[in-house]
């Protein structure tokens, strides 16, 4: 009779064998245990079949009509809008704080030449202006898109 630790070891090796993660030494040990204990061969075969079945399983997606109905409901639109609003506010706060800390560290660094400091600050300023510009453009075109309700 196998001890509890030997059974545990077999089950660890079994899971590794099923997933194809055993080294050569572990595979030899696993095969040796299976040869010594034929009752474990049946368990191994059951787990192999289970893995095959679960690998082929796919969750059923709801029909497109269900999603269309879902997004037409006011609560769902508000929920998503509030989530994006909170995410955006949090991002703006963290990015602003990080920007100020970066500017502060660049300005207070005595080892950087003034031209490097100016370059870093101008780069950051330019990226900020471009980011705001792209966001404004997207918002402008989205609000005025006559086809936004049409599915593409």
Rosetta blueprint (number, residue, H / E / L):
1 X L
2 X L
3 X L
4 X H
5 X H
6 X H
7 X H
8 X H
9 X H
10 X H
11 X H
12 X H
13 X H
14 X H
15 X H
16 X H
17 X H
18 X H
19 X H
20 X L
21 X L
22 X L
23 X L
24 X H
25 X H
26 X H
27 X H
28 X H
29 X H
30 X H
31 X H
32 X H
33 X H
34 X H
35 X H
36 X H
37 X L
38 X L
39 X H
40 X H
41 X H
42 X H
43 X H
44 X H
45 X H
46 X H
47 X H
48 X H
49 X H
50 X H
51 X H
52 X H
53 X H
54 X H
55 X H
56 X H
57 X L
58 X L
59 X L
60 X L
61 X L
62 X L
63 X L
64 X H
65 X H
66 X H
67 X H
68 X H
69 X H
70 X H
71 X H
72 X H
73 X L
74 X H
75 X H
76 X H
77 X H
78 X H
79 X H
80 X H
81 X H
82 X H
83 X H
84 X H
85 X H
86 X H
87 X H
88 X H
89 X H
90 X H
91 X H
92 X H
93 X H
94 X H
95 X H
96 X H
97 X H
98 X H
99 X H
100 X H
101 X H
102 X H
103 X H
104 X H
105 X H
106 X H
107 X H
108 X H
109 X L
110 X L
111 X L
112 X L
113 X L
114 X H
115 X H
116 X H
117 X H
118 X H
119 X H
120 X H
121 X H
122 X H
123 X H
124 X H
125 X H
126 X H
127 X H
128 X H
129 X H
130 X H
131 X H
132 X H
133 X H
134 X H
135 X H
136 X H
137 X H
138 X H
139 X H
140 X H
141 X H
142 X H
143 X H
144 X L
145 X L
146 X L
147 X L
148 X L
149 X L
150 X L
151 X L
152 X L
